[in-house]
Amino acid sequence: MTETSDTSGSAKSSARISLACVPCRDRHMRCDAVMPACSRCVTEKKQCVYLKSRRGGRRRLQQPTELPSQASREPWNWTRTEGSMGNVDELVATPISSDDSSDPDQLLQCYYSYFHAAHPCVLPYRFLKRRLTTEPETLQLLFLVMQYIGANFTVAIQSISPATRIQEFLASFHARQPRFTGFDVQAVLLFSIAVYWCDEIDHGLRFLDEAIQMALKLGMNQKRFSAQYGQGDPVLEESWRRTWWMIYIADAHMAGSTHTYPLRTTNIPMTVDMPCEEHDYESGQIPQPKSLQEYDMREFLPEDKQGFSSFAELIGLTRGIGLALAPGRSPEDPIQHSSMCANADTSIAAWYSLLPPSKRNAVRRDGSLDELLCKANFILHAYTVEMHRQLSSLAYSPVEALCKCSPPPPPEAQRGCNNLETQTHTFKCLKAIEKLNNLMTVPINIATHTPFIICMIANATIAHLSACRYIYQGVQLELSREKIRLSMGTLKIMSEYWLQGKRIYQEVGIIAREILCLRDQHFSAVVPTEGSEREALEPLPPDFGLGGVTDFYDLFDFNFRNSISVNGVDHSGG
């Protein structure tokens, strides 16, 4: 008997196991991949979750689970009576087998593992689980949406089309109107983000509008709301504060992705206190919140009172950029656009200069990533590329209109300029592309980033393609082509989880083949020939675009005061 056991153990240790559950993978621990729960998770009493394979093959499609509050009801699978989007009335409900339903807690864990860190407004996992046992009806809608998002990272997402899930959500939510709570606001907000990135853009925008209106009706934009409806629970109060600010951030993200300014929330009065640090929120040890007024006066505060959370800093950056873009974009007016660029540069430079040293690097000392600071840096560089490219020498191509993420091109009259100011805008744009590329080399699971980085990366990549076509040569061109491969690889990974990401990845590929003249060639570095197409540019700094990244703690250092000039005036302080 002992011999048999030893032989079996030897065979297991020599076999290579390619599958690992989420808890083991996150901790970089060996996993025996036993189904339904691995030995380590069983021993440590952890929830064992396996992600779906992304390597093709036939998969057994699963149906969405029933909610805890629906235990006495049959789960429903919404099927369409027509092929078009249609209305809720065009749907019929049919029961599905309970054998096909997914484990609700598995989907919930996937939500927290892959989505929560970049959108941290709902209660932390253990606090939400506690409330699910005491008031499941109140959390019913939110729980459904969290499962829906978690299913993006499991097999279950493939069983129902986004259009059908939209209708299922509408049927579930509108049945409860007009009464709703802050948890319902969270549900609609999160659903708007997920639906938007499932390539139902108009529906996503409509749900965001609905989330904003619901929040305003409840008064969530006011400071008093968190205490009034926090039930004496500091964690719940913090969740309410985060909900409003996540609405504001999502509004800015969608405005940036659709290039529509000003923001929906620009003129809404806000007095909500600032969120705390993530580790405080997760632990439930909520400190006394700092006010928005304190943040706006932070440059005058004593040093011991200047510390604000990463979430607060993300809000601050977004508000600064939103202020600069409040007049709205006017591509036909280069003077106005130049003024907006200058205002955005001022806001970004001020924000960065006031960051404490601990916040200037999104990679923490222990090697973990501060997801909210990382998001802030993506936003910073993405807006720099978008704003400055229009006034730079990075030529636009008509094929760029294929990608919905692409901003509108400048008028023909603005193209082809190559004065000193144009050179400055070109340098800023290229430097931001370089910094944004560096963000993609941070060794973390890319899938945990917000899907809104997809548009940010796409726009930067398209601008980078223009530089490869018209500016870079030789070794610098070859290195830039590698960085474009990095960008395309990042988009490809994100496209495995978000349908709009898949479309954008394909669109950028088509644009790249056109700009780099690869339509009839193999994918290899192409050095454009000298000729009238190439603008005669002043030499860029010798260290630009050539240095390798060796220290992840320096990835986010963006010195806006280096070679910055506005209207030909040098502000570098030299």
C-alpha positions in Angstrom: 0.0 0.0 0.0 2.8 2.3 0.9 4.7 1.5 -2.3 1.6 2.4 -4.4 1.3 5.7 -2.6 4.9 6.6 -3.1 4.7 5.7 -6.8 1.7 7.9 -7.2 3.3 10.8 -5.4 6.4 10.5 -7.6 4.3 10.6 -10.7 2.5 13.7 -9.5 5.6 15.6 -8.7 7.2 14.9 -12.1 4.1 15.9 -14.0 3.9 19.5 -15.2 0.6 21.2 -14.2 -0.2 24.1 -16.4 -3.4 25.0 -14.6 -3.5 26.9 -11.3 -6.3 28.5 -9.3 -6.5 32.2 -8.7 -5.4 32.2 -5.0 -2.4 30.1 -5.8 -1.5 32.1 -8.9 -1.7 35.4 -7.1 0.6 34.1 -4.3 2.9 32.4 -6.8 2.3 29.1 -5.1 2.3 25.6 -6.6 -1.2 24.4 -7.3 -2.2 20.8 -7.8 -5.2 21.9 -9.9 -7.6 19.4 -8.3 -11.2 20.1 -9.2 -13.4 21.6 -7.8 -10.9 22.9 -5.2 -7.2 22.4 -5.0 -5.6 20.9 -1.9 -4.0 24.1 -0.8 -7.3 26.0 -0.8 -9.0 23.1 1.0 -6.4 23.1 3.7 -6.4 26.9 4.1 -10.2 27.1 3.8 -10.0 29.5 0.9 -12.4 29.9 -2.0 -10.8 28.1 -5.0 -11.4 29.8 -8.3 -10.2 28.8 -11.8 -10.2 31.1 -14.7 -11.4 30.0 -18.1 -8.8 28.9 -20.7 -8.1 31.4 -23.4 -6.5 28.9 -25.8 -9.6 27.8 -27.7 -11.2 24.4 -27.7 -14.8 23.5 -26.9 -16.1 24.8 -23.7 -19.2 23.8 -21.8 -21.2 27.0 -21.6 -22.7 27.8 -18.2 -25.7 29.9 -17.4 -25.9 32.7 -14.8 -26.6 31.8 -11.3 -29.7 32.6 -9.2 -29.3 35.1 -6.4 -29.4 34.1 -2.7 -32.7 36.0 -2.4 -34.2 34.0 -5.2 -33.6 30.6 -3.6 -37.3 29.8 -3.8 -37.6 30.9 -7.4 -36.4 29.3 -10.6 -33.5 31.0 -12.3 -34.3 32.6 -15.6 -32.5 32.6 -18.9 -33.6 35.6 -21.1 -33.8 34.6 -24.8 -34.6 36.9 -27.7 -37.7 36.8 -29.9 -36.0 39.0 -32.5 -32.5 39.5 -33.6 -32.4 43.2 -33.1 -31.8 45.0 -29.7 -35.5 45.6 -29.3 -37.2 46.5 -26.0 -37.7 44.6 -22.8 -41.1 43.5 -24.0 -39.6 41.6 -26.9 -37.9 39.2 -24.5 -39.3 36.0 -23.1 -38.1 34.2 -20.0 -37.4 30.5 -19.9 -36.2 28.4 -17.0 -32.7 26.9 -17.1 -31.3 23.9 -15.3 -29.8 24.6 -11.9 -27.1 22.2 -12.9 -25.8 24.7 -15.4 -25.6 27.6 -13.0 -22.3 29.0 -11.8 -21.2 29.3 -8.2 -22.2 32.8 -7.1 -19.3 33.2 -4.8 -16.9 32.1 -7.5 -18.1 35.0 -9.7 -18.0 37.3 -6.7 -14.4 36.4 -6.1 -13.5 37.0 -9.7 -15.0 40.4 -9.4 -12.8 41.3 -6.4 -9.7 39.7 -7.9 -9.9 41.4 -11.3 -12.2 44.4 -11.2 -12.4 45.8 -7.7 -8.9 47.3 -7.2 -9.4 49.7 -10.2 -13.0 50.6 -9.3 -13.0 50.3 -5.4 -16.4 51.7 -4.4 -18.4 48.6 -3.2 -17.8 47.3 0.2 -14.7 45.1 0.7 -15.3 41.4 0.3 -15.8 40.4 3.9 -18.0 43.3 4.7 -20.2 42.7 1.6 -20.5 39.0 2.5 -21.7 39.9 5.9 -24.4 42.2 4.5 -25.4 39.6 2.0 -26.4 37.3 4.9 -28.4 40.0 6.7 -30.1 42.0 3.9 -29.9 40.1 0.6 -32.9 41.8 -0.9 -31.2 45.2 -0.6 -28.1 44.0 -2.3 -29.9 41.8 -4.9 -29.2 44.1 -7.9 -25.6 44.9 -6.9 -24.9 41.2 -6.4 -26.2 40.4 -9.8 -24.1 43.1 -11.5 -21.0 41.9 -9.6 -21.6 38.4 -10.8 -22.1 39.7 -14.3 -18.7 41.5 -14.2 -17.0 38.5 -12.5 -18.3 36.3 -15.3 -16.1 38.3 -17.7 -13.2 36.3 -16.3 -14.9 32.9 -16.4 -16.6 30.6 -18.8 -20.1 31.9 -17.9 -19.7 35.1 -19.9 -19.9 33.2 -23.2 -23.3 31.8 -22.6 -25.3 35.1 -23.0 -24.9 37.9 -25.4 -24.3 41.4 -24.0 -27.6 42.6 -25.5 -29.5 39.9 -23.7 -27.8 40.7 -20.4 -28.7 44.4 -20.8 -32.3 43.4 -21.1 -32.1 41.1 -18.2 -30.7 43.9 -16.1 -33.4 46.3 -17.2 -36.1 43.8 -16.3 -34.6 43.2 -12.9 -33.9 46.8 -12.0 -36.9 48.6 -13.4 -39.2 46.2 -11.6 -37.9 47.8 -8.3 -38.4 51.5 -9.3 -39.0 54.1 -8.1 -37.5 53.0 -4.8 -33.7 52.5 -4.8 -30.7 52.8 -2.5 -27.1 53.6 -2.7 -26.4 50.0 -3.4 -28.6 50.3 -6.5 -26.6 53.3 -7.6 -23.4 51.3 -7.3 -25.0 48.5 -9.4 -26.0 50.9 -12.2 -22.6 52.6 -12.1 -20.7 49.4 -12.4 -23.0 48.0 -15.0 -22.5 51.1 -17.1 -18.8 50.5 -17.1 -19.1 46.8 -18.0 -21.8 47.3 -20.7 -19.7 50.1 -22.2 -16.7 47.8 -22.6 -18.9 45.0 -23.8 -19.2 47.2 -26.9 -22.6 48.5 -26.1 -21.4 52.1 -25.9 -24.7 53.9 -26.1 -26.2 51.7 -23.4 -23.2 52.3 -21.2 -23.5 56.0 -21.5 -27.2 55.8 -20.8 -26.7 53.8 -17.6 -24.0 56.3 -16.5 -26.5 59.1 -17.0 -29.0 57.0 -14.9 -26.4 56.4 -12.2 -25.7 60.2 -12.0 -29.4 61.1 -11.7 -30.1 58.4 -9.1 -27.1 59.6 -7.0 -28.3 63.2 -7.2 -31.8 62.3 -6.2 -30.4 60.6 -3.1 -28.0 63.5 -2.4 -24.8 61.3 -2.7 -22.9 64.4 -4.0 -23.3 66.0 -0.6 -21.1 65.5 2.4 -24.0 64.7 4.8 -25.2 61.7 2.8 -22.5 59.2 4.1 -23.3 59.9 7.7 -27.1 60.1 7.2 -27.3 56.7 5.4 -24.2 55.0 6.8 -26.1 53.3 9.6 -23.3 54.2 12.0 -20.9 52.0 10.1 -17.7 53.8 9.1 -17.0 51.2 6.3 -20.4 51.8 4.7 -19.9 55.6 5.0 -16.6 55.3 3.2 -18.3 53.2 0.5 -20.9 55.9 -0.1 -18.1 58.5 -0.4 -16.3 56.3 -2.9 -19.5 55.7 -4.9 -19.9 59.4 -5.8 -16.2 59.8 -6.6 -16.3 56.7 -8.7 -19.2 58.1 -10.6 -17.1 61.2 -11.2 -14.1 59.2 -12.4 -16.2 57.0 -14.7 -17.8 60.1 -16.2 -14.3 61.5 -16.9 -13.2 58.1 -18.4 -16.1 57.9 -20.8 -15.7 61.6 -21.8 -12.1 60.8 -22.5 -12.9 57.7 -24.5 -15.6 59.5 -26.6 -13.8 62.9 -26.7 -16.9 64.7 -25.4 -16.3 67.7 -23.1 -17.1 69.1 -20.7 -17.9 66.3 -18.3 -21.5 65.5 -17.3 -20.7 66.2 -13.7 -18.7 69.4 -14.3 -21.3 71.8 -13.0 -22.7 69.6 -10.2 -21.8 70.9 -6.7 -19.8 68.4 -4.7 -19.0 68.5 -1.0 -18.2 64.8 -0.5 -15.2 64.0 1.7 -12.1 62.4 0.1 -11.7 58.6 0.2 -9.1 57.0 2.5 -6.2 54.7 1.6 -7.1 51.2 0.2 -5.5 49.3 3.0 -7.6 51.2 5.6 -10.7 50.5 3.6 -10.0 46.8 3.3 -9.2 46.5 7.0 -12.2 48.4 8.1 -10.1 50.9 10.1 -11.4 54.1 8.6 -9.6 57.3 9.6 -11.3 60.7 10.0 -12.0 61.7 6.4 -10.3 64.7 4.9 -12.5 67.2 3.1 -12.4 68.4 -0.5 -11.6 71.9 0.8 -8.5 70.5 2.6 -7.4 68.9 -0.6 -7.9 72.1 -2.6 -5.7 73.9 0.0 -3.1 71.2 0.2 -0.2 73.4 -1.0 -0.6 75.6 2.1 -1.1 72.8 4.7 1.7 71.9 7.1 3.8 69.0 6.0 2.3 66.6 8.5 -1.2 67.2 7.1 -0.4 67.0 3.4 -0.9 63.3 3.0 -3.9 62.2 0.9 -4.9 58.8 -0.3 -4.2 57.5 -3.8 -7.9 57.7 -4.6 -7.9 61.3 -3.5 -4.9 62.0 -5.8 -6.7 60.3 -8.7 -9.7 62.6 -8.0 -7.5 65.6 -7.9 -5.8 64.9 -11.2 -9.1 64.3 -12.8 -10.6 67.5 -11.5 -7.6 69.5 -12.8 -7.8 68.0 -16.3 -11.6 68.4 -16.2 -11.2 72.1 -15.4 -8.8 72.6 -18.3 -11.2 70.9 -20.7 -14.4 72.5 -19.4 -14.7 75.0 -22.3 -15.0 72.1 -24.7 -12.9 71.1 -27.6 -12.9 73.2 -30.8 -10.6 71.5 -33.4 -11.2 74.5 -35.8 -9.8 77.0 -33.2 -6.0 76.4 -32.7 -5.7 79.3 -30.3 -8.3 77.9 -28.0 -6.8 74.4 -28.2 -3.4 75.8 -27.5 -4.8 77.6 -24.4 -6.4 74.3 -23.3 -3.1 72.5 -23.7 -1.4 75.1 -21.5 -4.1 74.9 -18.9 -3.9 71.1 -18.8 -0.1 71.2 -18.6 -0.4 73.6 -15.6 -2.9 71.4 -13.8 -0.9 68.3 -14.4 2.4 69.9 -13.4 0.9 71.3 -10.2 -0.7 68.0 -9.3 2.6 66.1 -9.8 4.7 68.7 -8.0 2.5 68.4 -4.9 2.6 64.6 -4.7 4.4 63.4 -1.6 7.5 61.2 -2.4 5.6 58.1 -1.5 3.0 58.8 -4.2 5.4 59.5 -7.1 5.9 55.9 -7.9 2.9 53.6 -8.4 5.0 50.5 -7.6 5.3 50.2 -3.9 8.5 49.2 -2.1 7.2 45.7 -1.6 6.8 45.3 -5.4 3.0 45.6 -5.4 1.2 48.0 -7.6 -0.9 51.0 -6.4 -3.7 50.5 -9.0 -5.2 53.9 -8.5 -1.9 55.7 -8.9 -1.2 53.6 -11.9 -4.6 54.6 -13.4 -3.7 58.3 -12.7 -0.5 57.9 -14.6 -2.2 56.3 -17.5 -4.7 59.3 -17.6 -1.9 61.8 -17.3 0.1 60.5 -20.2 -3.0 59.7 -22.4 -4.3 63.2 -22.1 -0.9 64.6 -22.8 -0.7 62.6 -26.1 -4.3 63.6 -27.1 -4.0 67.3 -26.3 -0.5 67.9 -27.8 -0.7 65.7 -30.9 -3.1 68.1 -32.6 -0.5 70.9 -32.4 2.5 68.6 -33.1 4.3 67.3 -36.2 2.8 63.8 -35.8 0.8 63.7 -39.0 -2.7 62.3 -39.0 -3.9 59.6 -41.5 -7.5 59.3 -42.7 -7.5 55.7 -41.7 -7.4 56.7 -38.1 -11.1 57.5 -38.3 -11.7 53.7 -38.3 -11.0 53.6 -34.5 -13.8 55.1 -32.4 -11.2 55.9 -29.7 -9.3 58.2 -32.1 -9.9 61.9 -31.5 -11.0 64.1 -34.4 -8.0 65.3 -36.5 -7.1 69.0 -36.7 -8.1 71.1 -39.7 -5.9 70.9 -42.8 -4.7 74.4 -42.2 -3.0 73.3 -38.9 -1.1 70.5 -40.5 2.5 70.6 -41.7 3.6 73.3 -39.4 7.1 72.9 -38.0 7.9 76.0 -35.9 9.4 76.0 -32.4 6.1 75.7 -30.7 5.2 72.7 -32.9 8.5 71.1 -31.9 7.6 71.5 -28.2 4.2 69.9 -28.6 5.9 67.0 -30.6 8.4 66.5 -27.8 5.8 66.4 -25.1 3.6 64.0 -27.1 6.5 61.6 -27.8 7.7 61.8 -24.2 4.2 60.9 -22.9 4.0 58.0 -25.4 7.3 56.7 -24.0 6.1 57.0 -20.4 2.8 55.3 -21.2 4.8 52.4 -22.8 6.8 52.1 -19.6 3.6 51.6 -17.6 2.8 48.5 -19.7 6.1 46.9 -18.6 5.2 46.8 -14.9 5.1 43.0 -14.0 1.5 42.6 -13.0 -1.6 40.9 -14.4 -2.8 43.4 -17.0 -6.3 42.1 -16.7 -6.7 43.8 -13.3 -6.4 47.3 -14.9 -9.5 49.3 -15.7 -10.7 48.6 -19.2 -10.6 52.3 -19.9 -6.8 52.0 -20.5 -7.7 50.3 -23.8 -8.6 53.6 -25.4 -5.6 55.3 -23.8 -3.2 52.7 -25.2 -4.9 52.7 -28.6 -4.6 56.5 -29.0 -1.0 56.5 -27.9 -0.2 53.6 -30.2 -1.7 55.4 -33.2 0.3 58.5 -32.4 3.4 56.3 -32.0 2.7 54.8 -35.4 2.8 58.3 -36.9 6.2 58.9 -35.3 7.5 55.6 -36.7 6.3 56.6 -40.2 7.5 60.2 -40.3 10.1 60.8 -37.5 12.0 57.8 -36.2 14.8 56.2 -38.2 17.4 53.4 -37.7 17.8 52.0 -34.3 15.2 54.3 -32.8 12.7 53.1 -35.3 13.4 49.5 -34.5 13.1 50.1 -30.8 9.8 51.9 -31.3 8.4 49.1 -33.3 9.1 46.8 -30.4 7.2 49.1 -28.1 4.3 49.1 -30.6 4.4 45.3 -30.3 4.2 45.7 -26.6 1.2 48.0 -26.9 -0.5 45.6 -29.3 0.2 42.7 -27.0 -1.4 44.6 -24.1 -4.5 45.4 -26.2 -4.7 41.8 -27.2 -4.7 40.6 -23.6 -7.4 43.1 -22.7 -9.4 42.1 -25.7 -9.8 38.6 -24.3 -11.9 40.1 -21.5 -13.7 43.0 -23.1 -15.6 42.9 -26.4 -14.9 46.5 -27.2 -11.3 45.9 -26.5 -11.3 43.2 -29.2 -12.8 45.5 -31.7 -10.3 48.3 -30.9 -7.4 45.8 -31.1 -8.5 44.8 -34.6 -9.0 48.5 -35.6 -5.6 49.5 -34.4 -4.0 46.6 -36.3 -5.7 47.8 -39.6 -4.5 51.3 -38.9 -1.0 50.2 -38.3 -0.8 48.2 -41.5 -2.0 51.2 -43.4 0.3 53.8 -41.7 3.4 51.6 -41.9 2.6 50.5 -45.4 2.4 46.8 -44.4 -0.7 46.0 -46.4 1.2 43.8 -48.8 4.2 43.0 -46.7 5.2 40.8 -43.8 5.2 42.3 -40.4 8.7 43.6 -40.1 10.4 46.9 -39.3 9.9 49.3 -42.2 12.3 52.2 -42.5 10.4 54.9 -44.5 12.4 56.4 -47.3 13.5 60.0 -47.2 11.2 62.3 -49.2 8.6 64.9 -49.1 6.5 62.9 -46.7 8.9 63.4 -43.8 9.0 66.7 -42.0 12.3 68.2 -41.3 12.4 68.2 -37.5 14.8 69.6 -35.1 16.9 66.8 -33.5 15.3 65.3 -30.4 17.3 65.0 -27.2 19.8 62.2 -27.5 18.4 60.2 -24.6 14.8 60.3 -26.0 13.3 56.9 -26.7 16.6 55.0 -26.5 17.1 54.2 -22.9 16.0 50.8 -21.5 13.8 50.5 -18.4 15.8 49.1 -15.6 14.1 50.5 -12.5 10.4 50.1 -12.1 10.5 52.8 -9.4 11.3 55.4 -12.0 8.6 54.6 -14.4 6.2 57.3 -13.3 8.6 60.2 -13.0 7.4 62.7 -15.6 9.2 66.0 -15.3 6.8 68.5 -16.9 9.2 71.4 -16.1 11.9 69.9 -18.4 12.0 71.7 -21.7 8.4 73.1 -21.3 7.7 76.2 -23.3 4.5 78.0 -24.0 4.3 80.3 -27.0 8.0 80.0 -27.3 8.8 81.0 -23.7 11.0 78.7 -21.8 9.6 77.7 -18.3 12.2 75.1 -17.4 13.8 77.5 -14.9 17.2 77.3 -16.6 
